[in-house]
Amino acid sequence: MVEDQVNQSDPQVLTPNKNSVSLEEQEKKYTALETRKYICRAANAVRGLSTLGFIITSEIIRGVIDLSLSANLDIHDMLGSEFCVLVAEKEAERRSSNKKKR
């Protein structure tokens, strides 16, 4: 019985899957690294704005992303308290400048 189990090979291991995609084709389907980093920055911007209780608009999200890029922060540093302080200060400046324009 043990010999029968050893002699029988798994057909899935030996024959390639007809639906399998080559590595080159998989790389074409994946999102570029820079795009993924930008998406992560946008997600962290939303998380930070939500934590601070600010209204979330595309303009403000872009502003937070630009702030993180200009501060040369890593993506994971966007969730830190120091960056939240920067975002709060930037938002306060934006709101005060909007009031002056009116």
PENOR-V155745 format. One record per run of one state. SS is the DSSP state (H for helix, E for strand, - for the rest). FROM is the first residue (numbers start at 1). TO is the last residue. If there is no record, write none. Layout:
ss:from:to
SS:FROM:TO
SS:FROM:TO
This chain:
ss:from:to
-:1:1
H:2:7
-:8:10
H:11:14
-:15:22
H:23:29
-:30:32
H:33:52
-:53:57
H:58:70
-:71:74
H:75:79
-:80:80
H:81:101
-:102:102
